[in-house]
Amino acid sequence: MKNQALRKILGRLVRAFSVSFWVMFISFTIIRLTPGDPATARLGVEAGKAATDALRKQLKLDVNPIQQFFSYTNGLFHGDLGISLQTGRPVLDIVKSTLPVTLTLILLSTAAAVIISIPIGTYIGWSGKSSSVYAFRTLTSIILATPNFFIAMIGILFFSVRVNWAPVFGYTPQFPGNLKYLWLPVAVNTLIMTAVVSRVLSSSVLETKGEEFVETGIIRGVGRIRFFWFYILKPSLAPTVVLLSYMMGTMLGATVILETIFTLPGIGREMIGAVLTSDYPVVQGILLFFGFITVALSFTGDLIAFWLDRRVKI
Amino acid sequence: MTSNSLVSINELKIDVRITKSLRLKIVDSATFDVERGQILGLIGESGSGKTMLCRSLVGTLGRRGAYIAGGDLVFDGIDLITAKPSDWRDIRGKRIGYVPQSALAGPNPVMTIGAQLAEAIEQSENHDKDYIRKRSLELLEIVQIRRPEIVLKQYPYDLSGGMKQRVMIACAIAQQPSLIVADEPTTGLDVTVQAEIMDLLKRIRSEFSTSIILVSHDLPLINDVCDDIVVMHAGATVEKVSSAQVSHSLHPYTRALYSSRIDLVEPKGQLVTIKGQPPTVGQWPSGCRFADRCDFVVDSCRSASTVPLVSVAQDHMTACLRFDQIGK
């Protein structure tokens, strides 16, 4: 019923908010559990106690952790994520300049993977022809077993060095100029995502194919397009959608390897840099964004899955 | 065979393709007719070929790699063996309705009940929305679903097993077909709901004079509803008898099925079972296939090449070599 569905969605929203809070709390705590004092790290061990204490005060590290948490939360609501210890730039600015690169990479490769996976996954699952299923399984296994940096390097070796279709490094934030730099990393990412997504989709389609209602649909004489959507794809799509939303979340962090290889100024690379220099406001800020985006993605994914198939529990 | 028969099945054989060269016989001698307005019960154990027979009537054998290997299958003057996809489009749904085996998995889980009914009503004709809605409500009322307006907007997920099966029946009768094939329509439903579904089928027959093929393995359940009973064993029709005469059956298998019923009204001390197991599909022994489990077996049962289905009385055919000694 309408109300019941609405209540489920609201419940899921409440859960998303509570997870967001814990993300905030954990990203704040975990960085403080790592060894090393930020003030000393910045000024060096030779700096006098007075100088370090002064910096501590400036960074609001002189009060107890609970007070620190409240002032941090308070800052968050005013759009203040602190400033970088290394460069003095506001963390929000850093996120604003690096996140779009990563998001473009992820969104483009997800879109491409979906467009490619739906026909392949449906065909493999529905036809059940043993020769094509075997070829498909072998190929996707090889792709999944190969590390992404290796595929990336082969891509560079071939497309950048041999045929010179893609620049070896560099980036420009303007559209459409950025596509010149992005297409190869997007292609590598798409290849890996397609392997996973089409596999999951094909096994869902195979499962749907054996269901009684499919037989009923055939006997009812449902038209081709209707049949494809309502009897094959829609009942099979929910697990794929949930998987996609999860993959997009984990990719935020995972693209760091691709960003490093292709020297893209993305958020993953920024994060690694910040971790290596104990730039904890930056790490904390980026972790927070990762968390929020992941929560938002999985909420959206669950919502779409629920819209597709009411049997899905959210 | 009367000319009035709606369905005429004669010596029908169905094979299934296992590998390129290996074929398995699923059904190899199905013979019976369905008269207009008749409810025919098709009884048999699992593996006796009941479901495959149903699929041959709706043209979905190919999906499971099965095909008709011989015999005749005629529906309302149309030869279903040579029917083309375009012929099937005119037959399925419109002239033959189908009620699936499992009530729980029958309706499409991602469509509302209203959408599924609309699909069943509309098919090739383009009716306007008001007509579809009116007809949907009417169908839901025929199958006795309360508060049909609400049910139209619900998903199968929201309905009980019995209600789902009522919806499936509503879909099957949407275009007033002359035949409904109900493949074990009460599997997974509890006993009272089973009885309700049986009543519903009976009412649909009397209201619309639809013929119904009712498949089951539960002879006592369907015996009250059916006019005739066809018993299948190991891919062959072994007996066709009117439901009133089932207790005077002349085939040991039918008798065994009948006496293994559980009488809830007058429980007897011992539960009667049929000894042994049905022969493996496709690996049937020569001679009578029931011989190993039969109490009346003699040597000639096993040595006979085939056991013909013979007419023993008006509307009574049996495939037992010793029928004249049974029932005495």
Interface residues (C-beta under 8 A of the other chain):
Chain A: M1 K2 E211 E212 F213 E215 T216 G217 I218 I219 R220 G221 V222 R226 F230 Y231 K234 P235 L308 D309 R310 R311
Chain B: V58 G59 T60 R63 W88 R89 R92 G93 K94 Y98 P100 Q101 S102 A105 G106 P107 N108 P109 V110 M111 A115 E119 A120 Q123 S124 I150 K153 Q154 Y155 Y157 D158 M168 C171
